[in-house]
Amino acid sequence: MLIQNLPPNKLDIVGDVHGQFEAFQNLLHYLGYHPDGKHPQGRKLVFVGDLVDRGPDSPAMLDWFANAQKHYGAMMVLGNHELNILNKEAKDGTGWFFHHRACKDEHNYAPWQLAKEYDKQRYLQLLNQQPIVLQRDDLRIVHAAWLPEQIAKLDEHNQCNVAELYQEWDEELACCIKHAPWYDDYLAEQRLYAHALENPAQMLPELPATITHDIYRSQKHPIRALTCGVEEYTSTPFFSGGRWRFTVRQSWWKHYHDKEHVIIGHYWRQWEGVPPKHRADLFDVPPHHWHGARKNVFCVDFSVGARWRDRKRNICPNDSEYRLAALRWPEKILMFDNGDEKHTV
Ligand SMILES: [Mn+2]
């Protein structure tokens, strides 16, 4: 089921792990779990998604989760990275699973464990059984954005196979884009600026049809919107992920007024250090603060997925500015993979 219920237990809600299995094992230790995910007081682990990609051992993370789910009721919601795997979209950092992509990815992410051919089907089955949304009376968990309209659409298809539904909505999205009144202009812009769009040194004029396209695309597909978040216009274009961007991630929590707390990942929050300019406005509060209109949304992703950068600069995990965290519920305490603890406010 795409929307599932959380158990009534005390929870430890883990941010995006991104294949950083060692950091995760350390975090488990500080949270008081046995290495296999059993907690002596019966607490449960919940993951906000993006368990895989970029880090040194995505297969170990999935193997670990499969076992902990089976024996100790660990849960997760799907992140955009799991959905890429399910949809056979080989993107940056997926080379551990899509071996034809590995040579492109190795430069940043190797050495890393590649999935064994005979394990891949098992991983796909495991991921295909995980929900998009987890909830109970006091708490809501989704990878990127709590969007009531999109969750209502999910609810209508709650019994569907997630990979099939994603594909179906993908096709629908592609069709809607092709028939949109701005589509020809969009194609023309993309053709005219094909090279400039991928050149960080090149200044570009504003591309209105591209802006409309990017915002539309981020909103239209319910699963994509919930797991990637929605975009909005920015007057200061920036270069990121190999491409000029005219839209930024929207801080949807500024418009969230429900009383239920929401825990998310996805947004590369930074415990220390300065976030890149295009992300500087996303969280206008210190990193241990709740955010949103009612101060009841919390992003628990502290960018451990960027630790491959440390490897290149010979920075050891304990000195890293990138961290793995869990939010303890209902205590509202943050626990980090180096044993640091911090009350959230
Ligand atoms: Mn994500």
Residues whose N, C-alpha, C, O or C-beta is under 5 A from the ligand:
A	BS01	MN	D50 G79 N80 T227 H266
